[in-house]
Amino acid sequence: MYTHYYKYFEEVAREGSFTKAAKNLYISQQSLSESIKRMEEYYGVQLFGRKPSLHLTHAGELLLEHVTKTLYQEQRLMAEFSHISSQQKGKIRVGITPTRAPIFFPLIFSRFNKLYPQVELSLREDHTSYLLKDLMSGKIDFTIGLEDASAAQGKLISTTTLLEDRKLYFLAVRSLLTQYGFPEPRIKTALVEGVGLGEIQDIPIILKPNTSKIHTQIAQEYLRFNTKPKIVIESSNVLPLLPLCSAGNAGVFMPQTIMRYVQAHYSKTMDSVLAFPMQDVPVNCDIALMHFCNRPMTVYFNGFIDVTKSVFAEYAAAGL
């Protein structure tokens, strides 16, 4: 039943009179009587006895006990909603891919927290395909991930492109390159011009196809060269494995967004590592902000969207 019916019922029970209750509620007595009649029809019981005077039946007494509790809970809920509205208190659940989380989430969090200190941000890291499933099921509110992974969701997902990333780099140390037949004189020009996949196809790499979009794209390019990648380590997150690359155990592929972060934050680890632009491996690692279209948007939800857009716009403007 709608809560206004409960209020009508409670007022009649309190006053013991339809006339007085209607006056207190600022409605007509006829409208009040019809509302109580609808309640009796809905519950299938008589709530008031009329003779010798208006009084609650046993069913009415049971309902009054329930209504009193319900209206009290409603008042508490409205007070909490009022607090949320005035203080912007709440929670946003964010999903982001693991390699991009350390790059962007700290920037998003610090900026958002200054604007909405009463709103908690929770973080879930996973591949975009899994995050989208959580988004659709309501487990998270926003996904920051690879853009075209949302195509299958059709119009249910709102997608905003945050950053275009179409450049790919291959990282390896000089000794590993020459060990697997890469000509020493070619290294200097390749650092500027880039390398083709055919030149590095025999070098062992860190890769895990079928778990992330970029790894799948790279594996497909190997097939185009009629060869298989020499995978020595399977991992969908290369950042923790960068010491293995710098030690000469394997090479890694890295999109430009992550490459730029690595150069800024892992400079000592990567001192001996060479980064070659890839000439013939087309990739699309565009990053998008996605949310469920039918989700009601609070003020701080819209604030999160604005902050996220600004963080990525500034990152791109600084030199992606």
Salt bridges, closest charged atoms under 4 A:
GLU11 OE2 - ARG14 NH2 2.57
GLU15 OE2 - ARG14 NH2 3.24
GLU40 OE2 - ARG50 NH1 3.55
GLU65 OE2 - LYS69 NZ 3.87
GLU120 OE2 - LYS91 NZ 3.97
ASP126 OD2 - ARG124 NH2 3.02
ASP134 OD2 - ARG124 NE 2.48
ASP141 OD1 - ARG93 NH2 2.89
ASP141 OD1 - ARG295 NH1 2.30
ASP148 OD1 - LYS213 NZ 2.96
GLU184 OE2 - ARG174 NH1 2.61
GLU193 OE1 - ARG186 NH1 3.47
GLU199 OE1 - ARG186 NE 2.77
GLU221 OE1 - ARG224 NE 2.79
ASP286 OD2 - ARG166 NH2 2.59
GLU314 OE1 - ARG111 NH2 2.91
